[in-house]
């Protein structure tokens, strides 16, 4: 009996000291003035239907695949003749703007939202940084907000970063909090 209790105590201690699984994270708050919202997203009936008019196709495919991880509830699919286009990807060029990408929300029902990439900035970036911009903007289309750079390792830092080009555990936690 004594050996059993020692083994049980050792097992309990290991469980307490063991690191949390890689996917475990708590949701992080938005930066001041922002909020996460289903109604302020491009999601329509559990999906985002999109069209493309962007030269950053490789980066868009990466971003879409990154947000279609196992357990993701929102489907991101190409628009079809029988569906409503929720999101359109397009490019613009403005060398005076520091913006590399932007998500433009159109609050009117049935209207298309836009993710726009600034070719003047994107052309200067590494492939990983372009993928980061695409995944970041798609996260906005999913209704998620910016996170604090000092407190959170997140794809959703306000400035363009090269650190992350896929959703981090905290991003997935915020996604689950919003979408289940």
C-alpha positions as CSV (number, residue, x, y, z in Angstrom):
1,X,0.0,0.0,0.0
2,X,2.8,2.4,0.8
3,X,4.4,1.9,-2.7
4,X,1.0,2.6,-4.2
5,X,0.7,5.9,-2.4
6,X,4.3,6.9,-3.3
7,X,3.6,6.1,-7.0
8,X,0.3,7.9,-6.9
9,X,1.9,11.0,-5.4
10,X,4.7,10.9,-8.0
11,X,2.2,10.7,-10.8
12,X,0.1,13.6,-9.4
13,X,3.3,15.7,-9.1
14,X,4.2,15.0,-12.7
15,X,0.7,16.0,-13.9
16,X,0.9,19.2,-11.9
17,X,4.4,20.1,-13.2
18,X,3.8,18.9,-16.8
19,X,3.6,21.7,-19.4
20,X,0.2,22.4,-20.9
21,X,-0.5,21.0,-24.3
22,X,0.7,23.1,-27.2
23,X,-2.8,24.1,-28.2
24,X,-3.8,25.3,-24.7
25,X,-4.0,29.0,-24.3
26,X,-6.4,31.5,-22.8
27,X,-8.0,34.1,-25.0
28,X,-6.3,37.5,-24.9
29,X,-8.1,40.8,-24.7
30,X,-8.2,43.2,-27.6
31,X,-6.1,46.4,-27.7
32,X,-8.0,49.4,-26.3
33,X,-10.8,50.5,-28.5
34,X,-11.3,47.2,-30.4
35,X,-13.6,44.3,-29.8
36,X,-14.2,40.8,-31.3
37,X,-17.6,40.3,-32.8
38,X,-19.5,37.9,-35.0
39,X,-21.5,40.8,-36.4
40,X,-18.3,42.6,-37.4
41,X,-16.9,39.9,-39.5
42,X,-17.1,38.5,-43.1
43,X,-18.7,35.3,-41.8
44,X,-22.1,34.4,-43.2
45,X,-23.9,31.3,-42.2
46,X,-20.8,29.7,-40.8
47,X,-18.6,30.3,-43.8
48,X,-16.7,32.9,-45.8
49,X,-17.2,32.7,-49.5
50,X,-14.5,34.6,-51.4
51,X,-13.3,35.8,-54.8
52,X,-9.7,36.8,-55.7
53,X,-8.2,39.5,-57.8
54,X,-4.8,39.6,-56.2
55,X,-1.3,38.8,-57.3
56,X,-0.6,37.3,-53.8
57,X,-2.4,34.0,-54.5
58,X,0.3,31.9,-52.8
59,X,0.0,34.0,-49.7
60,X,-3.8,33.8,-49.7
61,X,-3.7,30.0,-50.1
62,X,-1.4,29.9,-47.1
63,X,-3.6,32.1,-45.0
64,X,-6.8,30.2,-45.9
65,X,-5.1,26.9,-45.1
66,X,-3.8,28.3,-41.8
67,X,-7.3,29.1,-40.7
68,X,-8.7,25.8,-41.8
69,X,-6.9,23.9,-39.1
70,X,-8.4,20.8,-37.5
71,X,-11.3,22.0,-35.3
72,X,-11.9,25.3,-37.2
73,X,-15.6,25.8,-37.4
74,X,-15.8,28.5,-40.1
75,X,-15.3,27.3,-43.6
76,X,-13.4,29.5,-46.0
77,X,-14.4,28.6,-49.6
78,X,-14.3,30.0,-53.1
79,X,-17.5,31.8,-54.2
80,X,-19.8,29.9,-56.6
81,X,-22.6,31.0,-58.9
82,X,-25.1,29.9,-56.3
83,X,-23.5,31.5,-53.2
84,X,-23.2,35.0,-51.9
85,X,-19.7,36.5,-52.1
86,X,-18.7,37.6,-48.6
87,X,-15.1,38.6,-49.2
88,X,-13.0,39.8,-52.1
89,X,-9.2,39.9,-52.2
90,X,-7.6,42.6,-54.3
91,X,-4.5,44.8,-54.7
92,X,-3.8,48.5,-54.7
93,X,-0.6,50.5,-54.8
94,X,0.2,53.4,-52.6
95,X,3.9,54.1,-51.9
96,X,2.9,56.9,-49.4
97,X,1.0,54.4,-47.2
98,X,2.6,52.3,-44.5
99,X,-0.2,49.8,-44.8
100,X,0.6,46.5,-46.3
101,X,-2.9,45.0,-46.0
102,X,-6.3,46.1,-44.8
103,X,-9.6,44.5,-44.2
104,X,-12.6,46.7,-45.3
105,X,-15.8,45.8,-43.6
106,X,-19.1,46.6,-45.3
107,X,-21.8,46.5,-42.6
108,X,-24.7,46.3,-45.1
109,X,-26.2,42.8,-45.4
110,X,-25.4,41.1,-48.7
111,X,-22.5,43.4,-49.5
112,X,-18.9,42.2,-50.0
113,X,-16.1,42.9,-47.6
114,X,-12.5,43.4,-49.0
115,X,-9.0,42.4,-48.0
116,X,-6.7,44.7,-49.9
117,X,-2.9,44.3,-50.3
118,X,-0.7,47.3,-50.9
119,X,1.7,46.2,-53.7
120,X,4.1,49.1,-52.8
121,X,4.7,47.5,-49.3
122,X,4.1,43.8,-50.0
123,X,6.7,43.8,-52.8
124,X,9.4,44.7,-50.2
125,X,8.5,41.9,-47.8
126,X,9.9,38.4,-47.5
127,X,7.5,35.5,-48.4
128,X,6.9,34.8,-44.6
129,X,6.0,38.4,-44.0
130,X,3.6,38.4,-46.9
131,X,2.0,35.2,-45.5
132,X,1.8,36.9,-42.1
133,X,-0.1,39.9,-43.6
134,X,-2.5,37.7,-45.5
135,X,-3.2,35.5,-42.4
136,X,-3.5,38.6,-40.2
137,X,-6.1,40.3,-42.5
138,X,-8.1,37.1,-42.8
139,X,-8.2,36.9,-39.0
140,X,-9.9,40.3,-39.0
141,X,-12.4,39.0,-41.6
142,X,-13.1,36.2,-39.0
143,X,-14.1,38.9,-36.5
144,X,-10.9,39.0,-34.4
145,X,-9.0,42.0,-33.1
146,X,-5.5,43.2,-32.5
147,X,-3.6,41.9,-29.5
148,X,-0.9,43.6,-27.3
149,X,2.6,43.0,-28.6
150,X,4.1,43.1,-25.1
151,X,1.7,40.7,-23.4
152,X,0.8,38.2,-26.2
153,X,2.5,36.1,-28.8
154,X,-0.1,36.5,-31.6
155,X,-0.5,36.8,-35.3
156,X,-2.7,39.8,-34.4
157,X,-0.1,42.3,-33.3
158,X,-1.1,45.7,-34.7
159,X,2.1,46.2,-36.8
160,X,3.2,43.8,-39.6
161,X,5.5,41.2,-38.1
162,X,7.5,38.4,-39.6
163,X,7.4,36.4,-36.3
164,X,4.2,34.5,-37.1
165,X,2.6,33.5,-40.3
166,X,0.1,31.1,-38.8
167,X,-2.4,31.4,-35.9
168,X,-0.8,31.1,-32.5
169,X,-2.4,29.3,-29.6
170,X,-3.9,32.5,-28.3
171,X,-5.3,33.3,-31.7
172,X,-7.0,29.9,-31.8
173,X,-8.3,30.5,-28.2
174,X,-9.9,33.8,-29.3
175,X,-11.3,32.1,-32.4
176,X,-12.9,29.3,-30.2
177,X,-14.2,31.9,-27.8
178,X,-15.9,33.7,-30.7
179,X,-17.0,30.8,-32.9
180,X,-17.0,27.8,-30.5
